Amino acid sequence: MFSWCIAMSITFDIPPDVQAGLEGISDLNLRVALYLRLEAQLEAVRRQRHSTQARDIVAAAVSKVEADRGAGTDPDEAFDEFRRLHQSITERL
């Protein structure tokens, strides 16, 4: 696995299977920059659409479901809990 460094901002690991598929892409840096630019624009739209509180509630709900699954909770039970948390979020919006 090797790391990709984007000038002054981000370093991340690229799994070997992905790295193999990237070899030979001469404009990879441009593609990554375009992808990141589009993601930044999408995130700006999300921030306008949803309050910080709503995003925090969703993040907490997702974390809880992931933790429950990691602890061996039945997926159906985890989904039911997620549904209850989603309802709670919706009521607060």
PyMOL Python script that loads the backbone (N, CA, C, O; Angstrom):
from pymol import cmd

cmd.read_pdbstr("""\
ATOM      1  N   MET A   1       0.848  -1.173   0.000  1.00  0.00           N
ATOM      2  CA  MET A   1       0.000   0.000   0.000  1.00  0.00           C
ATOM      3  C   MET A   1       0.897   1.241   0.000  1.00  0.00           C
ATOM      4  O   MET A   1       1.901   1.273   0.712  1.00  0.00           O
ATOM      5  N   PHE A   2       0.549   2.254  -0.784  1.00  0.00           N
ATOM      6  CA  PHE A   2       1.314   3.490  -0.749  1.00  0.00           C
ATOM      7  C   PHE A   2       0.396   4.638  -0.405  1.00  0.00           C
ATOM      8  O   PHE A   2      -0.826   4.521  -0.493  1.00  0.00           O
ATOM      9  N   SER A   3       0.991   5.746  -0.013  1.00  0.00           N
ATOM     10  CA  SER A   3       0.209   6.922   0.346  1.00  0.00           C
ATOM     11  C   SER A   3       0.226   7.905  -0.794  1.00  0.00           C
ATOM     12  O   SER A   3       1.216   8.020  -1.517  1.00  0.00           O
ATOM     13  N   TRP A   4      -0.855   8.605  -0.949  1.00  0.00           N
ATOM     14  CA  TRP A   4      -0.996   9.648  -1.961  1.00  0.00           C
ATOM     15  C   TRP A   4      -1.025  10.965  -1.209  1.00  0.00           C
ATOM     16  O   TRP A   4      -1.799  11.111  -0.263  1.00  0.00           O
ATOM     17  N   CYS A   5      -0.220  11.907  -1.596  1.00  0.00           N
ATOM     18  CA  CYS A   5      -0.170  13.183  -0.907  1.00  0.00           C
ATOM     19  C   CYS A   5      -0.647  14.281  -1.836  1.00  0.00           C
ATOM     20  O   CYS A   5      -0.085  14.470  -2.915  1.00  0.00           O
ATOM     21  N   ILE A   6      -1.659  14.994  -1.436  1.00  0.00           N
ATOM     22  CA  ILE A   6      -2.190  16.115  -2.205  1.00  0.00           C
ATOM     23  C   ILE A   6      -1.635  17.374  -1.557  1.00  0.00           C
ATOM     24  O   ILE A   6      -1.751  17.566  -0.347  1.00  0.00           O
ATOM     25  N   ALA A   7      -1.039  18.218  -2.365  1.00  0.00           N
ATOM     26  CA  ALA A   7      -0.305  19.382  -1.875  1.00  0.00           C
ATOM     27  C   ALA A   7      -0.997  20.096  -0.723  1.00  0.00           C
ATOM     28  O   ALA A   7      -2.118  20.586  -0.866  1.00  0.00           O
ATOM     29  N   MET A   8      -0.338  20.148   0.388  1.00  0.00           N
ATOM     30  CA  MET A   8      -0.700  20.914   1.575  1.00  0.00           C
ATOM     31  C   MET A   8      -1.997  20.499   2.248  1.00  0.00           C
ATOM     32  O   MET A   8      -2.460  21.229   3.124  1.00  0.00           O
ATOM     33  N   SER A   9      -2.612  19.379   1.899  1.00  0.00           N
ATOM     34  CA  SER A   9      -3.879  19.153   2.558  1.00  0.00           C
ATOM     35  C   SER A   9      -4.181  17.725   2.979  1.00  0.00           C
ATOM     36  O   SER A   9      -4.561  17.517   4.131  1.00  0.00           O
ATOM     37  N   ILE A  10      -4.035  16.744   2.124  1.00  0.00           N
ATOM     38  CA  ILE A  10      -4.543  15.415   2.457  1.00  0.00           C
ATOM     39  C   ILE A  10      -3.511  14.342   2.112  1.00  0.00           C
ATOM     40  O   ILE A  10      -2.871  14.384   1.061  1.00  0.00           O
ATOM     41  N   THR A  11      -3.370  13.387   3.021  1.00  0.00           N
ATOM     42  CA  THR A  11      -2.591  12.183   2.746  1.00  0.00           C
ATOM     43  C   THR A  11      -3.482  11.012   3.110  1.00  0.00           C
ATOM     44  O   THR A  11      -4.070  10.994   4.192  1.00  0.00           O
ATOM     45  N   PHE A  12      -3.588  10.040   2.227  1.00  0.00           N
ATOM     46  CA  PHE A  12      -4.408   8.880   2.521  1.00  0.00           C
ATOM     47  C   PHE A  12      -3.792   7.649   1.896  1.00  0.00           C
ATOM     48  O   PHE A  12      -3.048   7.738   0.920  1.00  0.00           O
ATOM     49  N   ASP A  13      -4.109   6.495   2.468  1.00  0.00           N
ATOM     50  CA  ASP A  13      -3.593   5.229   1.959  1.00  0.00           C
ATOM     51  C   ASP A  13      -4.496   4.714   0.859  1.00  0.00           C
ATOM     52  O   ASP A  13      -5.722   4.801   0.931  1.00  0.00           O
ATOM     53  N   ILE A  14      -3.849   4.175  -0.165  1.00  0.00           N
ATOM     54  CA  ILE A  14      -4.579   3.568  -1.269  1.00  0.00           C
ATOM     55  C   ILE A  14      -4.310   2.070  -1.206  1.00  0.00           C
ATOM     56  O   ILE A  14      -3.155   1.651  -1.279  1.00  0.00           O
ATOM     57  N   PRO A  15      -5.348   1.263  -1.073  1.00  0.00           N
ATOM     58  CA  PRO A  15      -5.157  -0.186  -1.003  1.00  0.00           C
ATOM     59  C   PRO A  15      -4.460  -0.708  -2.265  1.00  0.00           C
ATOM     60  O   PRO A  15      -4.640  -0.157  -3.351  1.00  0.00           O
ATOM     61  N   PRO A  16      -3.669  -1.768  -2.116  1.00  0.00           N
ATOM     62  CA  PRO A  16      -2.920  -2.302  -3.255  1.00  0.00           C
ATOM     63  C   PRO A  16      -3.786  -2.645  -4.473  1.00  0.00           C
ATOM     64  O   PRO A  16      -3.373  -2.412  -5.609  1.00  0.00           O
ATOM     65  N   ASP A  17      -4.989  -3.198  -4.242  1.00  0.00           N
ATOM     66  CA  ASP A  17      -5.836  -3.560  -5.382  1.00  0.00           C
ATOM     67  C   ASP A  17      -6.287  -2.322  -6.146  1.00  0.00           C
ATOM     68  O   ASP A  17      -6.428  -2.367  -7.368  1.00  0.00           O
ATOM     69  N   VAL A  18      -6.514  -1.225  -5.445  1.00  0.00           N
ATOM     70  CA  VAL A  18      -6.901   0.026  -6.104  1.00  0.00           C
ATOM     71  C   VAL A  18      -5.681   0.633  -6.793  1.00  0.00           C
ATOM     72  O   VAL A  18      -5.773   1.139  -7.911  1.00  0.00           O
ATOM     73  N   GLN A  19      -4.551   0.576  -6.115  1.00  0.00           N
ATOM     74  CA  GLN A  19      -3.309   1.119  -6.673  1.00  0.00           C
ATOM     75  C   GLN A  19      -3.007   0.487  -8.022  1.00  0.00           C
ATOM     76  O   GLN A  19      -2.619   1.180  -8.963  1.00  0.00           O
ATOM     77  N   ALA A  20      -3.183  -0.817  -8.120  1.00  0.00           N
ATOM     78  CA  ALA A  20      -2.908  -1.511  -9.381  1.00  0.00           C
ATOM     79  C   ALA A  20      -3.782  -0.980 -10.504  1.00  0.00           C
ATOM     80  O   ALA A  20      -3.328  -0.866 -11.642  1.00  0.00           O
ATOM     81  N   GLY A  21      -5.018  -0.657 -10.200  1.00  0.00           N
ATOM     82  CA  GLY A  21      -5.925  -0.144 -11.214  1.00  0.00           C
ATOM     83  C   GLY A  21      -5.651   1.295 -11.609  1.00  0.00           C
ATOM     84  O   GLY A  21      -6.121   1.757 -12.649  1.00  0.00           O
ATOM     85  N   LEU A  22      -4.891   2.009 -10.783  1.00  0.00           N
ATOM     86  CA  LEU A  22      -4.608   3.416 -11.058  1.00  0.00           C
ATOM     87  C   LEU A  22      -3.388   3.617 -11.943  1.00  0.00           C
ATOM     88  O   LEU A  22      -3.211   4.676 -12.545  1.00  0.00           O
ATOM     89  N   GLU A  23      -2.558   2.601 -12.014  1.00  0.00           N
ATOM     90  CA  GLU A  23      -1.335   2.731 -12.803  1.00  0.00           C
ATOM     91  C   GLU A  23      -1.677   3.008 -14.254  1.00  0.00           C
ATOM     92  O   GLU A  23      -2.558   2.373 -14.834  1.00  0.00           O
ATOM     93  N   GLY A  24      -0.972   3.961 -14.829  1.00  0.00           N
ATOM     94  CA  GLY A  24      -1.175   4.307 -16.222  1.00  0.00           C
ATOM     95  C   GLY A  24      -2.197   5.409 -16.457  1.00  0.00           C
ATOM     96  O   GLY A  24      -2.408   5.817 -17.599  1.00  0.00           O
ATOM     97  N   ILE A  25      -2.833   5.895 -15.405  1.00  0.00           N
ATOM     98  CA  ILE A  25      -3.776   6.993 -15.567  1.00  0.00           C
ATOM     99  C   ILE A  25      -2.964   8.283 -15.464  1.00  0.00           C
ATOM    100  O   ILE A  25      -2.628   8.736 -14.369  1.00  0.00           O
ATOM    101  N   SER A  26      -2.661   8.858 -16.609  1.00  0.00           N
ATOM    102  CA  SER A  26      -1.746  10.006 -16.638  1.00  0.00           C
ATOM    103  C   SER A  26      -2.340  11.266 -16.017  1.00  0.00           C
ATOM    104  O   SER A  26      -1.599  12.089 -15.479  1.00  0.00           O
ATOM    105  N   ASP A  27      -3.645  11.432 -16.078  1.00  0.00           N
ATOM    106  CA  ASP A  27      -4.266  12.641 -15.532  1.00  0.00           C
ATOM    107  C   ASP A  27      -4.958  12.374 -14.192  1.00  0.00           C
ATOM    108  O   ASP A  27      -5.950  13.024 -13.861  1.00  0.00           O
ATOM    109  N   LEU A  28      -4.434  11.420 -13.430  1.00  0.00           N
ATOM    110  CA  LEU A  28      -5.050  11.053 -12.162  1.00  0.00           C
ATOM    111  C   LEU A  28      -5.163  12.251 -11.229  1.00  0.00           C
ATOM    112  O   LEU A  28      -6.184  12.426 -10.564  1.00  0.00           O
ATOM    113  N   ASN A  29      -4.120  13.077 -11.173  1.00  0.00           N
ATOM    114  CA  ASN A  29      -4.177  14.234 -10.281  1.00  0.00           C
ATOM    115  C   ASN A  29      -5.323  15.173 -10.658  1.00  0.00           C
ATOM    116  O   ASN A  29      -5.969  15.741  -9.778  1.00  0.00           O
ATOM    117  N   LEU A  30      -5.578  15.339 -11.940  1.00  0.00           N
ATOM    118  CA  LEU A  30      -6.695  16.191 -12.368  1.00  0.00           C
ATOM    119  C   LEU A  30      -8.035  15.565 -12.012  1.00  0.00           C
ATOM    120  O   LEU A  30      -8.962  16.258 -11.592  1.00  0.00           O
ATOM    121  N   ARG A  31      -8.129  14.267 -12.181  1.00  0.00           N
ATOM    122  CA  ARG A  31      -9.375  13.574 -11.849  1.00  0.00           C
ATOM    123  C   ARG A  31      -9.668  13.644 -10.350  1.00  0.00           C
ATOM    124  O   ARG A  31     -10.805  13.877  -9.940  1.00  0.00           O
ATOM    125  N   VAL A  32      -8.633  13.442  -9.545  1.00  0.00           N
ATOM    126  CA  VAL A  32      -8.809  13.517  -8.089  1.00  0.00           C
ATOM    127  C   VAL A  32      -9.213  14.930  -7.695  1.00  0.00           C
ATOM    128  O   VAL A  32     -10.114  15.112  -6.876  1.00  0.00           O
ATOM    129  N   ALA A  33      -8.559  15.926  -8.268  1.00  0.00           N
ATOM    130  CA  ALA A  33      -8.901  17.322  -7.961  1.00  0.00           C
ATOM    131  C   ALA A  33     -10.347  17.624  -8.353  1.00  0.00           C
ATOM    132  O   ALA A  33     -11.060  18.296  -7.608  1.00  0.00           O
ATOM    133  N   LEU A  34     -10.783  17.136  -9.513  1.00  0.00           N
ATOM    134  CA  LEU A  34     -12.161  17.349  -9.950  1.00  0.00           C
ATOM    135  C   LEU A  34     -13.133  16.672  -8.984  1.00  0.00           C
ATOM    136  O   LEU A  34     -14.139  17.259  -8.588  1.00  0.00           O
ATOM    137  N   TYR A  35     -12.822  15.438  -8.612  1.00  0.00           N
ATOM    138  CA  TYR A  35     -13.673  14.714  -7.672  1.00  0.00           C
ATOM    139  C   TYR A  35     -13.790  15.475  -6.352  1.00  0.00           C
ATOM    140  O   TYR A  35     -14.887  15.642  -5.819  1.00  0.00           O
ATOM    141  N   LEU A  36     -12.646  15.935  -5.830  1.00  0.00           N
ATOM    142  CA  LEU A  36     -12.667  16.657  -4.564  1.00  0.00           C
ATOM    143  C   LEU A  36     -13.431  17.968  -4.676  1.00  0.00           C
ATOM    144  O   LEU A  36     -14.138  18.356  -3.746  1.00  0.00           O
ATOM    145  N   ARG A  37     -13.297  18.646  -5.798  1.00  0.00           N
ATOM    146  CA  ARG A  37     -14.031  19.895  -6.008  1.00  0.00           C
ATOM    147  C   ARG A  37     -15.535  19.628  -5.994  1.00  0.00           C
ATOM    148  O   ARG A  37     -16.293  20.363  -5.361  1.00  0.00           O
ATOM    149  N   LEU A  38     -15.959  18.589  -6.683  1.00  0.00           N
ATOM    150  CA  LEU A  38     -17.383  18.238  -6.718  1.00  0.00           C
ATOM    151  C   LEU A  38     -17.885  17.814  -5.344  1.00  0.00           C
ATOM    152  O   LEU A  38     -19.001  18.162  -4.958  1.00  0.00           O
ATOM    153  N   GLU A  39     -17.072  17.068  -4.605  1.00  0.00           N
ATOM    154  CA  GLU A  39     -17.462  16.669  -3.248  1.00  0.00           C
ATOM    155  C   GLU A  39     -17.605  17.892  -2.344  1.00  0.00           C
ATOM    156  O   GLU A  39     -18.515  17.954  -1.517  1.00  0.00           O
ATOM    157  N   ALA A  40     -16.704  18.863  -2.504  1.00  0.00           N
ATOM    158  CA  ALA A  40     -16.801  20.088  -1.699  1.00  0.00           C
ATOM    159  C   ALA A  40     -18.087  20.842  -2.023  1.00  0.00           C
ATOM    160  O   ALA A  40     -18.741  21.375  -1.126  1.00  0.00           O
ATOM    161  N   GLN A  41     -18.446  20.887  -3.297  1.00  0.00           N
ATOM    162  CA  GLN A  41     -19.694  21.556  -3.679  1.00  0.00           C
ATOM    163  C   GLN A  41     -20.906  20.819  -3.121  1.00  0.00           C
ATOM    164  O   GLN A  41     -21.854  21.443  -2.644  1.00  0.00           O
ATOM    165  N   LEU A  42     -20.873  19.497  -3.182  1.00  0.00           N
ATOM    166  CA  LEU A  42     -21.970  18.700  -2.643  1.00  0.00           C
ATOM    167  C   LEU A  42     -22.085  18.890  -1.134  1.00  0.00           C
ATOM    168  O   LEU A  42     -23.189  18.995  -0.601  1.00  0.00           O
ATOM    169  N   GLU A  43     -20.951  18.932  -0.450  1.00  0.00           N
ATOM    170  CA  GLU A  43     -20.971  19.146   0.999  1.00  0.00           C
ATOM    171  C   GLU A  43     -21.535  20.519   1.342  1.00  0.00           C
ATOM    172  O   GLU A  43     -22.252  20.662   2.333  1.00  0.00           O
ATOM    173  N   ALA A  44     -21.223  21.522   0.541  1.00  0.00           N
ATOM    174  CA  ALA A  44     -21.773  22.865   0.768  1.00  0.00           C
ATOM    175  C   ALA A  44     -23.292  22.841   0.654  1.00  0.00           C
ATOM    176  O   ALA A  44     -23.982  23.487   1.442  1.00  0.00           O
ATOM    177  N   VAL A  45     -23.816  22.106  -0.313  1.00  0.00           N
ATOM    178  CA  VAL A  45     -25.269  21.973  -0.470  1.00  0.00           C
ATOM    179  C   VAL A  45     -25.851  21.268   0.752  1.00  0.00           C
ATOM    180  O   VAL A  45     -26.885  21.678   1.278  1.00  0.00           O
ATOM    181  N   ARG A  46     -25.182  20.205   1.200  1.00  0.00           N
ATOM    182  CA  ARG A  46     -25.669  19.482   2.382  1.00  0.00           C
ATOM    183  C   ARG A  46     -25.719  20.400   3.603  1.00  0.00           C
ATOM    184  O   ARG A  46     -26.683  20.378   4.368  1.00  0.00           O
ATOM    185  N   ARG A  47     -24.687  21.193   3.775  1.00  0.00           N
ATOM    186  CA  ARG A  47     -24.641  22.091   4.935  1.00  0.00           C
ATOM    187  C   ARG A  47     -25.761  23.114   4.889  1.00  0.00           C
ATOM    188  O   ARG A  47     -26.301  23.485   5.931  1.00  0.00           O
ATOM    189  N   GLN A  48     -26.114  23.570   3.713  1.00  0.00           N
ATOM    190  CA  GLN A  48     -27.213  24.528   3.582  1.00  0.00           C
ATOM    191  C   GLN A  48     -28.551  23.856   3.850  1.00  0.00           C
ATOM    192  O   GLN A  48     -29.475  24.471   4.384  1.00  0.00           O
ATOM    193  N   ARG A  49     -28.641  22.601   3.476  1.00  0.00           N
ATOM    194  CA  ARG A  49     -29.901  21.889   3.575  1.00  0.00           C
ATOM    195  C   ARG A  49     -30.192  21.381   4.983  1.00  0.00           C
ATOM    196  O   ARG A  49     -31.349  21.325   5.400  1.00  0.00           O
ATOM    197  N   HIS A  50     -29.142  21.010   5.713  1.00  0.00           N
ATOM    198  CA  HIS A  50     -29.333  20.399   7.025  1.00  0.00           C
ATOM    199  C   HIS A  50     -28.553  21.171   8.088  1.00  0.00           C
ATOM    200  O   HIS A  50     -27.424  21.602   7.851  1.00  0.00           O
ATOM    201  N   SER A  51     -29.152  21.337   9.235  1.00  0.00           N
ATOM    202  CA  SER A  51     -28.497  22.056  10.332  1.00  0.00           C
ATOM    203  C   SER A  51     -27.374  21.204  10.921  1.00  0.00           C
ATOM    204  O   SER A  51     -27.323  19.989  10.732  1.00  0.00           O
ATOM    205  N   THR A  52     -26.489  21.870  11.630  1.00  0.00           N
ATOM    206  CA  THR A  52     -25.412  21.166  12.321  1.00  0.00           C
ATOM    207  C   THR A  52     -25.992  20.166  13.305  1.00  0.00           C
ATOM    208  O   THR A  52     -25.491  19.049  13.435  1.00  0.00           O
ATOM    209  N   GLN A  53     -27.040  20.565  13.990  1.00  0.00           N
ATOM    210  CA  GLN A  53     -27.673  19.673  14.960  1.00  0.00           C
ATOM    211  C   GLN A  53     -28.207  18.416  14.274  1.00  0.00           C
ATOM    212  O   GLN A  53     -28.024  17.311  14.785  1.00  0.00           O
ATOM    213  N   ALA A  54     -28.857  18.570  13.137  1.00  0.00           N
ATOM    214  CA  ALA A  54     -29.390  17.410  12.413  1.00  0.00           C
ATOM    215  C   ALA A  54     -28.261  16.486  11.969  1.00  0.00           C
ATOM    216  O   ALA A  54     -28.373  15.266  12.085  1.00  0.00           O
ATOM    217  N   ARG A  55     -27.177  17.062  11.462  1.00  0.00           N
ATOM    218  CA  ARG A  55     -26.035  16.232  11.037  1.00  0.00           C
ATOM    219  C   ARG A  55     -25.422  15.505  12.227  1.00  0.00           C
ATOM    220  O   ARG A  55     -25.032  14.344  12.106  1.00  0.00           O
ATOM    221  N   ASP A  56     -25.332  16.178  13.384  1.00  0.00           N
ATOM    222  CA  ASP A  56     -24.792  15.535  14.582  1.00  0.00           C
ATOM    223  C   ASP A  56     -25.678  14.380  15.049  1.00  0.00           C
ATOM    224  O   ASP A  56     -25.176  13.333  15.457  1.00  0.00           O
ATOM    225  N   ILE A  57     -26.979  14.574  14.987  1.00  0.00           N
ATOM    226  CA  ILE A  57     -27.915  13.525  15.390  1.00  0.00           C
ATOM    227  C   ILE A  57     -27.777  12.315  14.470  1.00  0.00           C
ATOM    228  O   ILE A  57     -27.757  11.176  14.935  1.00  0.00           O
ATOM    229  N   VAL A  58     -27.684  12.563  13.175  1.00  0.00           N
ATOM    230  CA  VAL A  58     -27.529  11.468  12.221  1.00  0.00           C
ATOM    231  C   VAL A  58     -26.208  10.742  12.458  1.00  0.00           C
ATOM    232  O   VAL A  58     -26.170   9.511  12.438  1.00  0.00           O
ATOM    233  N   ALA A  59     -25.139  11.475  12.678  1.00  0.00           N
ATOM    234  CA  ALA A  59     -23.837  10.848  12.928  1.00  0.00           C
ATOM    235  C   ALA A  59     -23.884   9.974  14.178  1.00  0.00           C
ATOM    236  O   ALA A  59     -23.328   8.876  14.193  1.00  0.00           O
ATOM    237  N   ALA A  60     -24.545  10.459  15.223  1.00  0.00           N
ATOM    238  CA  ALA A  60     -24.673   9.675  16.450  1.00  0.00           C
ATOM    239  C   ALA A  60     -25.490   8.411  16.205  1.00  0.00           C
ATOM    240  O   ALA A  60     -25.156   7.342  16.717  1.00  0.00           O
ATOM    241  N   ALA A  61     -26.549   8.534  15.431  1.00  0.00           N
ATOM    242  CA  ALA A  61     -27.391   7.370  15.132  1.00  0.00           C
ATOM    243  C   ALA A  61     -26.617   6.328  14.341  1.00  0.00           C
ATOM    244  O   ALA A  61     -26.685   5.136  14.643  1.00  0.00           O
ATOM    245  N   VAL A  62     -25.887   6.771  13.337  1.00  0.00           N
ATOM    246  CA  VAL A  62     -25.105   5.843  12.519  1.00  0.00           C
ATOM    247  C   VAL A  62     -24.024   5.173  13.369  1.00  0.00           C
ATOM    248  O   VAL A  62     -23.803   3.968  13.251  1.00  0.00           O
ATOM    249  N   SER A  63     -23.356   5.938  14.217  1.00  0.00           N
ATOM    250  CA  SER A  63     -22.327   5.370  15.094  1.00  0.00           C
ATOM    251  C   SER A  63     -22.909   4.301  16.010  1.00  0.00           C
ATOM    252  O   SER A  63     -22.303   3.250  16.220  1.00  0.00           O
ATOM    253  N   LYS A  64     -24.086   4.578  16.549  1.00  0.00           N
ATOM    254  CA  LYS A  64     -24.717   3.614  17.439  1.00  0.00           C
ATOM    255  C   LYS A  64     -25.067   2.328  16.712  1.00  0.00           C
ATOM    256  O   LYS A  64     -24.830   1.242  17.241  1.00  0.00           O
ATOM    257  N   VAL A  65     -25.618   2.422  15.527  1.00  0.00           N
ATOM    258  CA  VAL A  65     -25.971   1.236  14.759  1.00  0.00           C
ATOM    259  C   VAL A  65     -24.714   0.443  14.418  1.00  0.00           C
ATOM    260  O   VAL A  65     -24.709  -0.783  14.532  1.00  0.00           O
ATOM    261  N   GLU A  66     -23.654   1.122  14.004  1.00  0.00           N
ATOM    262  CA  GLU A  66     -22.408   0.426  13.691  1.00  0.00           C
ATOM    263  C   GLU A  66     -21.831  -0.270  14.918  1.00  0.00           C
ATOM    264  O   GLU A  66     -21.352  -1.401  14.824  1.00  0.00           O
ATOM    265  N   ALA A  67     -21.873   0.392  16.058  1.00  0.00           N
ATOM    266  CA  ALA A  67     -21.376  -0.207  17.292  1.00  0.00           C
ATOM    267  C   ALA A  67     -22.206  -1.429  17.672  1.00  0.00           C
ATOM    268  O   ALA A  67     -21.662  -2.450  18.094  1.00  0.00           O
ATOM    269  N   ASP A  68     -23.516  -1.321  17.522  1.00  0.00           N
ATOM    270  CA  ASP A  68     -24.394  -2.456  17.831  1.00  0.00           C
ATOM    271  C   ASP A  68     -24.096  -3.641  16.916  1.00  0.00           C
ATOM    272  O   ASP A  68     -24.039  -4.783  17.371  1.00  0.00           O
ATOM    273  N   ARG A  69     -23.911  -3.371  15.651  1.00  0.00           N
ATOM    274  CA  ARG A  69     -23.595  -4.458  14.716  1.00  0.00           C
ATOM    275  C   ARG A  69     -22.259  -5.091  15.064  1.00  0.00           C
ATOM    276  O   ARG A  69     -22.108  -6.312  15.016  1.00  0.00           O
ATOM    277  N   GLY A  70     -21.289  -4.251  15.416  1.00  0.00           N
ATOM    278  CA  GLY A  70     -19.981  -4.763  15.806  1.00  0.00           C
ATOM    279  C   GLY A  70     -20.052  -5.626  17.054  1.00  0.00           C
ATOM    280  O   GLY A  70     -19.221  -6.514  17.247  1.00  0.00           O
ATOM    281  N   ALA A  71     -21.029  -5.373  17.889  1.00  0.00           N
ATOM    282  CA  ALA A  71     -21.203  -6.135  19.123  1.00  0.00           C
ATOM    283  C   ALA A  71     -22.055  -7.382  18.902  1.00  0.00           C
ATOM    284  O   ALA A  71     -22.373  -8.096  19.853  1.00  0.00           O
ATOM    285  N   GLY A  72     -22.420  -7.641  17.654  1.00  0.00           N
ATOM    286  CA  GLY A  72     -23.178  -8.845  17.353  1.00  0.00           C
ATOM    287  C   GLY A  72     -24.681  -8.687  17.395  1.00  0.00           C
ATOM    288  O   GLY A  72     -25.405  -9.682  17.428  1.00  0.00           O
ATOM    289  N   THR A  73     -25.164  -7.466  17.396  1.00  0.00           N
ATOM    290  CA  THR A  73     -26.606  -7.233  17.393  1.00  0.00           C
ATOM    291  C   THR A  73     -27.203  -7.720  16.072  1.00  0.00           C
ATOM    292  O   THR A  73     -26.594  -7.576  15.012  1.00  0.00           O
ATOM    293  N   ASP A  74     -28.369  -8.281  16.150  1.00  0.00           N
ATOM    294  CA  ASP A  74     -29.073  -8.747  14.964  1.00  0.00           C
ATOM    295  C   ASP A  74     -29.309  -7.577  14.007  1.00  0.00           C
ATOM    296  O   ASP A  74     -29.745  -6.513  14.446  1.00  0.00           O
ATOM    297  N   PRO A  75     -29.030  -7.746  12.704  1.00  0.00           N
ATOM    298  CA  PRO A  75     -29.227  -6.648  11.751  1.00  0.00           C
ATOM    299  C   PRO A  75     -30.638  -6.081  11.739  1.00  0.00           C
ATOM    300  O   PRO A  75     -30.818  -4.876  11.567  1.00  0.00           O
ATOM    301  N   ASP A  76     -31.648  -6.942  11.921  1.00  0.00           N
ATOM    302  CA  ASP A  76     -33.027  -6.451  11.952  1.00  0.00           C
ATOM    303  C   ASP A  76     -33.259  -5.559  13.177  1.00  0.00           C
ATOM    304  O   ASP A  76     -33.946  -4.541  13.093  1.00  0.00           O
ATOM    305  N   GLU A  77     -32.683  -5.952  14.304  1.00  0.00           N
ATOM    306  CA  GLU A  77     -32.798  -5.128  15.498  1.00  0.00           C
ATOM    307  C   GLU A  77     -32.078  -3.798  15.297  1.00  0.00           C
ATOM    308  O   GLU A  77     -32.573  -2.748  15.705  1.00  0.00           O
ATOM    309  N   ALA A  78     -30.908  -3.853  14.666  1.00  0.00           N
ATOM    310  CA  ALA A  78     -30.154  -2.619  14.401  1.00  0.00           C
ATOM    311  C   ALA A  78     -30.946  -1.700  13.478  1.00  0.00           C
ATOM    312  O   ALA A  78     -30.969  -0.485  13.677  1.00  0.00           O
ATOM    313  N   PHE A  79     -31.594  -2.279  12.469  1.00  0.00           N
ATOM    314  CA  PHE A  79     -32.391  -1.463  11.548  1.00  0.00           C
ATOM    315  C   PHE A  79     -33.583  -0.838  12.274  1.00  0.00           C
ATOM    316  O   PHE A  79     -33.911   0.327  12.047  1.00  0.00           O
ATOM    317  N   ASP A  80     -34.229  -1.615  13.148  1.00  0.00           N
ATOM    318  CA  ASP A  80     -35.350  -1.069  13.914  1.00  0.00           C
ATOM    319  C   ASP A  80     -34.889   0.086  14.793  1.00  0.00           C
ATOM    320  O   ASP A  80     -35.591   1.091  14.911  1.00  0.00           O
ATOM    321  N   GLU A  81     -33.712  -0.046  15.413  1.00  0.00           N
ATOM    322  CA  GLU A  81     -33.169   1.042  16.235  1.00  0.00           C
ATOM    323  C   GLU A  81     -32.864   2.250  15.359  1.00  0.00           C
ATOM    324  O   GLU A  81     -33.159   3.383  15.739  1.00  0.00           O
ATOM    325  N   PHE A  82     -32.279   2.017  14.200  1.00  0.00           N
ATOM    326  CA  PHE A  82     -31.985   3.116  13.281  1.00  0.00           C
ATOM    327  C   PHE A  82     -33.277   3.821  12.868  1.00  0.00           C
ATOM    328  O   PHE A  82     -33.317   5.049  12.794  1.00  0.00           O
ATOM    329  N   ARG A  83     -34.328   3.050  12.599  1.00  0.00           N
ATOM    330  CA  ARG A  83     -35.615   3.629  12.230  1.00  0.00           C
ATOM    331  C   ARG A  83     -36.164   4.515  13.350  1.00  0.00           C
ATOM    332  O   ARG A  83     -36.691   5.597  13.093  1.00  0.00           O
ATOM    333  N   ARG A  84     -36.037   4.046  14.592  1.00  0.00           N
ATOM    334  CA  ARG A  84     -36.492   4.858  15.729  1.00  0.00           C
ATOM    335  C   ARG A  84     -35.677   6.144  15.827  1.00  0.00           C
ATOM    336  O   ARG A  84     -36.235   7.214  16.070  1.00  0.00           O
ATOM    337  N   LEU A  85     -34.371   6.048  15.640  1.00  0.00           N
ATOM    338  CA  LEU A  85     -33.527   7.239  15.692  1.00  0.00           C
ATOM    339  C   LEU A  85     -33.855   8.194  14.547  1.00  0.00           C
ATOM    340  O   LEU A  85     -33.861   9.411  14.728  1.00  0.00           O
ATOM    341  N   HIS A  86     -34.125   7.635  13.373  1.00  0.00           N
ATOM    342  CA  HIS A  86     -34.491   8.465  12.217  1.00  0.00           C
ATOM    343  C   HIS A  86     -35.785   9.224  12.506  1.00  0.00           C
ATOM    344  O   HIS A  86     -35.890  10.413  12.208  1.00  0.00           O
ATOM    345  N   GLN A  87     -36.750   8.547  13.078  1.00  0.00           N
ATOM    346  CA  GLN A  87     -38.011   9.184  13.440  1.00  0.00           C
ATOM    347  C   GLN A  87     -37.762  10.333  14.422  1.00  0.00           C
ATOM    348  O   GLN A  87     -38.356  11.405  14.312  1.00  0.00           O
ATOM    349  N   SER A  88     -36.875  10.083  15.377  1.00  0.00           N
ATOM    350  CA  SER A  88     -36.542  11.120  16.348  1.00  0.00           C
ATOM    351  C   SER A  88     -35.913  12.327  15.666  1.00  0.00           C
ATOM    352  O   SER A  88     -36.205  13.470  16.016  1.00  0.00           O
ATOM    353  N   ILE A  89     -35.064  12.072  14.706  1.00  0.00           N
ATOM    354  CA  ILE A  89     -34.432  13.160  13.951  1.00  0.00           C
ATOM    355  C   ILE A  89     -35.485  13.938  13.172  1.00  0.00           C
ATOM    356  O   ILE A  89     -35.512  15.168  13.200  1.00  0.00           O
ATOM    357  N   THR A  90     -36.335  13.218  12.488  1.00  0.00           N
ATOM    358  CA  THR A  90     -37.367  13.854  11.658  1.00  0.00           C
ATOM    359  C   THR A  90     -38.276  14.752  12.497  1.00  0.00           C
ATOM    360  O   THR A  90     -38.665  15.837  12.065  1.00  0.00           O
ATOM    361  N   GLU A  91     -38.603  14.292  13.683  1.00  0.00           N
ATOM    362  CA  GLU A  91     -39.476  15.086  14.557  1.00  0.00           C
ATOM    363  C   GLU A  91     -38.806  16.374  15.017  1.00  0.00           C
ATOM    364  O   GLU A  91     -39.485  17.354  15.322  1.00  0.00           O
ATOM    365  N   ARG A  92     -37.479  16.375  15.067  1.00  0.00           N
ATOM    366  CA  ARG A  92     -36.740  17.554  15.535  1.00  0.00           C
ATOM    367  C   ARG A  92     -36.479  18.579  14.442  1.00  0.00           C
ATOM    368  O   ARG A  92     -36.114  19.717  14.736  1.00  0.00           O
ATOM    369  N   LEU A  93     -36.659  18.194  13.198  1.00  0.00           N
ATOM    370  CA  LEU A  93     -36.369  19.110  12.087  1.00  0.00           C
ATOM    371  C   LEU A  93     -37.453  20.132  11.867  1.00  0.00           C
ATOM    372  O   LEU A  93     -37.342  20.965  10.968  1.00  0.00           O
TER     373      LEU A  93
END
""", "prot")
cmd.dss("prot")
cmd.show_as("cartoon", "prot")
cmd.util.cbc("prot")
cmd.orient("prot")
